[in-house]
Amino acid sequence: MSPLATRLTAAALAAALGGTLLSPTPATAAGSALSASSALSAAPAVAPAAAPSDFGYVITFPKHVHRGGSLVYSVKVRNRKARGQHYVALVGDFSKRFRKIRVISKPRSVKCSVKGRSLSCWITSLDKGDSTTVRIRAWAGSRRGTATATFGVIATSDADADIRKLRKEIGRKIKASTRIR
């Protein structure tokens, strides 16, 4: 697909998803980046979250990887406008094309757990204007094809919220696809 057709397809997808943008960044010359306003909805058992436009996240990842190789996903979560302290649940599901995943860098205020090919991170203390970045390394399998990682974010002002319940409440998720050569 030509670069122009790719951009037009991305713009059509962005309009359909209500503000989701695909935009390459200079820091990822060999990769691609997804930028999206996260779908933030409040779970019935937790305090209401801020408006969806108050938070955003950017996912940076390589476009191609060799069979058996590793790739790094960088997920940056930012509190744009929400006042007060907020807590954010970042979840990720990796397809069967990945052998394993591991969190390789995160701030101290972030608690992450990996079970199989599922990722759950609890980001504490995200005040107005703050941002945090979590980096995940994933190892590709030995077969050619497309490996997909799906990320979702939901924010709440309740410090005692259960991440498993919040995971079920995430309405919109972003897919990051990489070709395995």
Stockholm file with secondary structure:
# STOCKHOLM 1.0

chainA/1-181         MSPLATRLTAAALAAALGGTLLSPTPATAAGSALSASSALSAAPAVAPAAAPSDFGYVITFPKHVHRGGSLVYSVKVRNRKARGQHYVALVGDFSKRFRKIRVISKPRSVKCSVKGRSLSCWITSLDKGDSTTVRIRAWAGSRRGTATATFGVIATSDADADIRKLRKEIGRKIKASTRIR
#=GR chainA/1-181 SS CCHHHHHHHHHHHHHHHTSCEECCCGGGTTEEEEEECCCCCCCTTSCCCCCGGGEEEEEEEESEECTTCEEEEEEEEEECSCCSCEEEEEEEEECTTEEEEEEEECCTTEEEEEETTEEEEEEEEECTTCEEEEEEEEEECSSCEEEEEEEEEEEESCTTCCHHHHHHHCCCCEEEEEEEC
#=GC SS_cons         CCHHHHHHHHHHHHHHHTSCEECCCGGGTTEEEEEECCCCCCCTTSCCCCCGGGEEEEEEEESEECTTCEEEEEEEEEECSCCSCEEEEEEEEECTTEEEEEEEECCTTEEEEEETTEEEEEEEEECTTCEEEEEEEEEECSSCEEEEEEEEEEEESCTTCCHHHHHHHCCCCEEEEEEEC
//
